[in-house]
């Protein structure tokens, strides 16, 4: 993702607008810029204990009011509150948040009172969107951290995995992931061998609103010991289109259990230990066992060399410990070199 964003003209232009002249790695440069801004803010709150507290603090520093929408009545009340004050951008708020793609929006007030923040960040927490409210809040703050055009009136957050995102939205997602589990606060707790229990303890202590998914993704990235996070679920091999162009003359192959998402942390990359996305999960792997036997959890020692693609590509042999946990229709696994 970072390599793709680094080649985006939008990201390079944003880095230039922020005064970051010609960085070879604009994504890293922009993240470093955000860290400097947050560090400067924290001079006023040096003992800030958790990312959850940091979120509220930064919302104040970035001059935005966060409003959570839990019911249709909450949304109607928010629209009424601001539309009657002449804030015309709120008149279409119900339409902006009516689908499954829009999770949050930040609006700039045009008739603000001297005592109130200049922005309002509306977070849609209705239905399944509530699972991502913590990340959505950080996403909206991410927009404000890199705000360079003060004439813009609105910023949108869209999260539909089947739809492509703009470069700016992808960059802001990266910023949100960076600060929602603020490294300075998480790393002191990342000790010993990683486990799902330790990840849950960190989530509960530091950011209880965070989802399981974002917790495992971000905490594994910060763990000092090598670890690869894998999410496995039923999927087709790449390039297969579910038979939609077969005109009925071919049977659609059944999906198989595949490592649809894989993320090695920095320590794993330094050891050159990785996984290849969309590899079929070997039948003898504990990941396969947990999924098909519907087990809540299991772990085992395995060899990465048994992972092989349909074209014969094989991972290098390496002994690892695999911790696999069933979550809904997928299995999350922590792969640790031995």
C-alpha positions in Angstrom: 0.0 0.0 0.0 2.7 2.5 1.0 4.6 1.8 -2.3 1.5 2.6 -4.3 0.8 5.7 -2.3 4.3 6.9 -2.6 3.9 7.0 -6.4 0.6 9.1 -6.2 0.9 12.7 -7.4 -1.8 13.6 -4.9 0.3 12.4 -2.0 3.4 14.2 -3.4 1.4 17.4 -3.8 0.1 17.1 -0.2 3.7 16.6 1.1 4.7 19.7 -0.7 1.7 21.7 0.6 2.8 20.7 4.1 6.3 22.1 3.5 7.9 18.7 3.0 10.0 19.3 0.0 10.6 16.5 -2.4 10.7 13.5 0.0 11.5 10.1 -1.6 9.0 8.5 0.8 6.2 11.0 1.1 4.0 8.7 3.1 6.6 8.3 5.8 7.4 12.1 5.6 3.7 12.9 6.2 3.4 10.5 9.1 6.5 12.0 10.6 5.0 15.5 10.2 1.8 14.3 12.0 3.9 12.9 14.8 5.6 16.2 15.2 2.3 18.0 15.4 0.9 15.6 17.9 4.1 15.8 20.0 3.9 19.5 20.1 0.2 19.3 21.2 1.2 16.9 24.0 3.3 19.5 25.6 0.0 20.7 27.1 -0.9 17.1 28.2 2.4 15.3 28.9 0.7 12.6 31.0 -1.9 11.6 28.5 -2.3 7.9 29.4 -4.2 6.2 26.5 -4.9 6.6 22.7 -8.6 7.0 23.7 -7.8 10.0 25.9 -5.5 11.3 23.1 -8.4 11.2 20.7 -10.5 13.5 22.8 -7.5 15.8 23.4 -6.6 16.1 19.8 -10.3 16.7 18.8 -10.1 19.8 21.0 -6.7 20.9 19.7 -7.9 20.4 16.1 -11.1 22.4 16.8 -13.7 19.8 16.1 -16.7 18.5 18.0 -17.3 14.8 17.6 -20.9 13.7 17.4 -21.8 10.0 17.5 -25.0 9.0 15.7 -26.5 5.9 17.2 -30.1 6.2 15.9 -32.0 7.9 13.1 -33.4 10.2 15.7 -29.8 11.3 16.7 -29.1 12.1 13.0 -32.3 14.1 12.7 -31.6 16.1 15.8 -28.1 16.9 14.6 -29.4 18.1 11.3 -32.0 20.2 13.0 -29.5 21.7 15.4 -27.2 23.0 12.8 -29.5 23.6 9.8 -31.6 26.0 11.8 -28.5 28.0 12.5 -27.9 28.5 8.8 -25.3 25.7 8.4 -26.6 24.6 5.0 -24.1 21.7 4.6 -26.0 19.8 7.3 -29.2 19.8 5.2 -27.9 16.9 3.2 -26.3 15.0 6.0 -29.0 12.3 6.1 -28.4 11.6 2.4 -24.6 11.5 2.9 -24.9 8.8 5.6 -27.8 6.8 4.2 -25.7 4.0 2.6 -23.3 1.4 3.8 -20.3 3.2 2.5 -20.2 6.5 4.3 -19.1 6.1 8.0 -18.3 9.7 8.9 -18.0 13.2 7.7 -16.4 16.4 9.0 -18.1 19.7 8.2 -16.7 23.2 8.5 -19.0 25.6 10.3 -19.8 28.8 8.5 -21.6 30.6 11.3 -19.7 29.4 14.4 -19.9 31.1 17.7 -16.6 32.5 19.1 -16.6 29.8 21.9 -17.3 26.7 19.7 -14.9 24.5 17.6 -14.7 25.3 13.9 -15.6 21.9 12.7 -18.1 19.1 13.5 -17.2 15.5 13.0 -20.3 13.3 12.6 -19.6 9.6 13.3 -22.2 7.1 12.1 -22.5 4.4 14.7 -25.7 2.8 13.5 -25.9 -0.9 12.9 -22.6 -2.6 11.8 -20.9 0.8 11.4 -20.6 0.9 15.2 -17.8 -1.7 15.1 -15.6 0.9 13.3 -16.5 4.0 15.2 -13.1 4.3 16.9 -11.2 4.1 13.6 -13.7 6.5 12.0 -13.1 9.1 14.7 -9.4 8.8 14.1 -9.9 9.0 10.3 -11.7 12.3 10.7 -9.0 13.7 12.9 -6.5 12.5 10.3 -8.0 14.7 7.7 -7.7 17.7 10.1 -4.0 16.9 10.9 -3.1 17.3 7.3 -5.6 20.0 6.4 -3.9 22.5 4.0 -6.9 24.0 2.2 -9.0 26.0 4.6 -11.7 26.6 2.0 -12.8 23.0 2.0 -16.1 22.5 3.7 -16.4 18.7 4.0 -14.3 15.5 4.2 -15.7 12.1 3.6 -14.8 8.7 4.9 -15.8 5.8 2.8 -15.2 2.2 3.8 -16.4 -0.4 1.3 -13.7 -3.0 0.8 -15.1 -3.8 -2.7 -14.6 -0.2 -3.9 -11.3 1.6 -4.5 -10.3 4.5 -2.4 -8.7 7.8 -3.4 -5.1 8.2 -2.5 -5.9 10.8 0.1 -8.5 8.6 1.8 -6.0 5.7 1.8 -3.3 8.0 3.3 -5.7 9.2 6.0 -6.5 5.6 6.8 -2.8 5.0 7.3 -2.6 8.0 9.6 -5.6 6.8 11.6 -4.0 3.4 12.1 -0.8 5.0 13.2 -2.4 7.2 16.0 -5.4 5.1 17.1 -2.8 2.8 18.6 -0.2 5.5 19.4 3.2 3.7 19.5 4.5 5.6 22.5 1.6 4.2 24.6 1.3 0.7 23.1 5.0 -0.4 22.9 5.6 -0.4 26.7 2.9 -3.0 26.9 4.1 -5.2 24.0 6.3 -7.5 25.9 7.1 -11.2 25.7 5.5 -13.6 23.1 2.5 -12.1 21.4 -0.9 -13.7 21.9 -4.6 -13.0 21.3 -5.0 -12.6 25.1 -2.2 -9.9 25.3 -3.7 -8.0 22.3 -7.1 -8.0 24.0 -5.6 -6.7 27.2 -4.0 -3.8 25.4 -7.2 -3.0 23.6 -9.2 -3.1 26.8 -6.7 -1.0 28.7 -5.9 1.6 26.1 -8.7 1.9 23.6 -11.8 -0.2 24.5 -13.8 1.2 21.6 -11.4 -0.3 19.1 -12.6 -3.3 17.1 -10.9 -6.7 17.4 -9.8 -6.4 13.8 -8.1 -3.0 14.1 -6.5 -4.2 17.4 -4.9 -7.3 16.0 -3.7 -5.4 12.9 -2.2 -2.5 14.7 -0.8 -4.2 17.8 1.0 -6.9 15.8 2.7 -4.2 13.7 4.1 -2.7 16.9 5.3 -5.9 18.6 9.1 -6.1 18.9 9.2 -9.8 18.2 8.7 -11.2 14.7 5.1 -11.9 13.9 2.9 -12.3 10.8 -0.8 -11.7 11.1 -3.0 -13.7 8.7 -6.7 -13.7 8.1 -7.9 -16.8 6.3 -11.4 -17.3 4.8 -13.0 -19.0 1.9 -12.0 -17.4 -1.4 -11.2 -18.1 -5.0 -7.7 -17.9 -6.4 -6.6 -14.7 -8.0 -8.0 -14.0 -11.5 -11.0 -16.2 -11.0 -14.2 -14.3 -11.6 -16.7 -16.7 -9.9 -17.7 -18.1 -13.3 -19.5 -15.0 -14.4 -18.0 -15.1 -17.9 -18.3 -18.8 -18.4 -21.8 -18.4 -20.1 -23.0 -21.4 -18.2 -20.6 -23.9 -19.9 -18.3 -24.3 -16.9 -19.0 -25.1 -13.4 -17.9 -22.5 -10.9 -15.0 -23.8 -8.8 -15.7 -24.0 -5.1 -13.8 -21.5 -3.0 -11.0 -22.8 -0.8 -9.6 -21.5 2.5 -7.0 -18.9 1.6 -4.8 -16.4 3.5 -6.7 -13.4 2.1 -4.8 -10.8 4.2 -1.3 -11.1 5.5 0.8 -8.5 7.3 4.4 -9.2 8.6 5.6 -6.7 11.2 8.9 -4.9 10.9 10.8 -7.5 12.9 9.5 -10.3 10.6 10.5 -8.3 7.5 14.0 -7.9 8.9 14.3 -11.7 9.1 12.8 -11.9 5.6 9.9 -13.9 6.9 6.7 -13.3 5.0 3.5 -14.8 3.6 2.1 -14.4 0.1 -1.5 -13.1 0.1 -4.2 -15.5 -1.3 -2.1 -18.6 -0.8 -4.3 -21.6 -0.2 -4.1 -22.8 3.4 -2.5 -26.3 3.6 -4.9 -29.0 4.8 -2.4 -30.0 7.5 -2.2 -26.5 9.0 -3.9 -25.8 12.3 -5.5 -22.8 10.5 -7.4 -25.3 8.3 -8.3 -27.4 11.3 -9.7 -24.5 13.3 -11.8 -23.3 10.3 -13.3 -26.6 9.1 -13.7 -28.2 12.6 -15.2 -24.9 13.9 -12.8 -24.9 16.8 -12.5 -21.6 18.8 -8.7 -21.8 19.1 -5.7 -24.0 18.6 -2.0 -23.7 18.1 0.7 -25.9 16.7 4.3 -25.9 15.4 4.5 -26.1 11.6 6.8 -25.5 8.7 6.1 -22.6 6.3 7.5 -24.8 3.5 4.2 -26.6 3.3 2.5 -23.4 1.9 2.3 -23.8 -1.8 0.4 -22.0 -4.6 -1.4 -23.6 -7.5 1.4 -22.7 -9.8 4.0 -24.5 -7.6 5.4 -21.4 -5.8 6.5 -22.5 -2.3 7.4 -20.6 0.8 10.9 -21.2 2.2 11.2 -23.8 4.9 11.0 -22.3 8.4 9.7 -23.6 11.7 7.0 -21.5 13.1 4.4 -21.5 15.9 0.9 -20.8 14.6 -1.8 -19.5 16.9 -5.2 -19.7 15.2 -8.5 -18.2 16.4 -11.9 -18.6 14.8 -13.7 -15.2 14.4 -17.0 -15.3 12.5 -16.5 -16.7 9.0 -12.7 -16.4 9.1 -9.6 -17.5 11.1 -7.1 -15.1 12.4 -3.6 -16.4 12.9 -0.4 -15.2 14.5 2.6 -16.9 12.9 5.8 -16.7 15.0 9.2 -17.9 13.9 10.8 -20.4 16.3 
